[in-house]
């Protein structure tokens, strides 16, 4: 069985993908990052269809809320509902600070909620802290 | 018809007297009143639905702004800063300065979006009314400003303020915006002075913030409280032009009034009431 991927990044905006991956690599926090560019890809990665290759669950999921095809909240719900994936920490990373989004994300079981700052240095700093916390500090559940 | 029967003594006999009234007009009047009342109820219900609809649309608008305007801003800042980082060797001072302006402008726009969203959220929320110790609030706000170093050299006087009835969080915001303005616009003066007091007039309590700062041109007083309108130059006095608009909105929500007076170079006076 393959090693689990460090981070599954679910993000549709290619620029945001580039900025996030760059921030993670800059701080050498991760070895392996998988990008899903929309909700459907994320679900396919996490829940491969019958007969498809089983994959180990990622150590952490960075999830943007506003995604085409399948909304981020729905992905969050699917991850937290499924016994195989419910223990993966999910960090919601989004532009919205609106109360409704926050409430719904926490209600669905998000482990953390980060608002993407506009300033890039602030952004890389936030990503660095997220990476450091979830990859190094937080005790993962050994599957 | 309205028929009233009553005994009537006529000499030694008691007869029944009947009074018959045509009350058609009365009945018509009552009917008209009932119909008008029902119509009013229907109209109120309709207007409430329309208002709720408008509120929902505003929520959706704020949400859309949150997500959609912020993303391109983040990209502008992000890539400008990447260029700065990656090309540090080859970027000359002028280009570096231009990149910095790009980043700062994007940052400013983000701040404006934040403040506009706050302002719009303000319009939607309903206020609570509690007794507020205004003196304590002013003192706390000023102390915080002092700790941040925003009040250096300012002679500050706080006179006795009566208890107000209003929303504590929102009124604190009013105080903060007015006091921060007072400190900002008195900073260039050799002896900056800010006075906070309250006066009774025409049955109302006017809460005042008076300063001896750079003041403003009174012919533009109507623009002062409009969103994004500024009467001073950005490089002299940084600001976004939302502070006073916020003050006005909060005060109006309380059923109160706000007004300003001043003159160029000779300070300004801001005062507000809070309605019943």
Interface residues (C-beta under 8 A of the other chain):
Chain A: X13 X15 X16 X19 X22 X66 X94 X95 X96 X97 X98 X100 X101 X116 X117 X118 X119 X120 X121 X123
Chain B: X59 X62 X63 X66 X67 X70 X71 X73 X74 X75 X77 X78 X79 X80 X81 X82 X103 X106 X107 X110
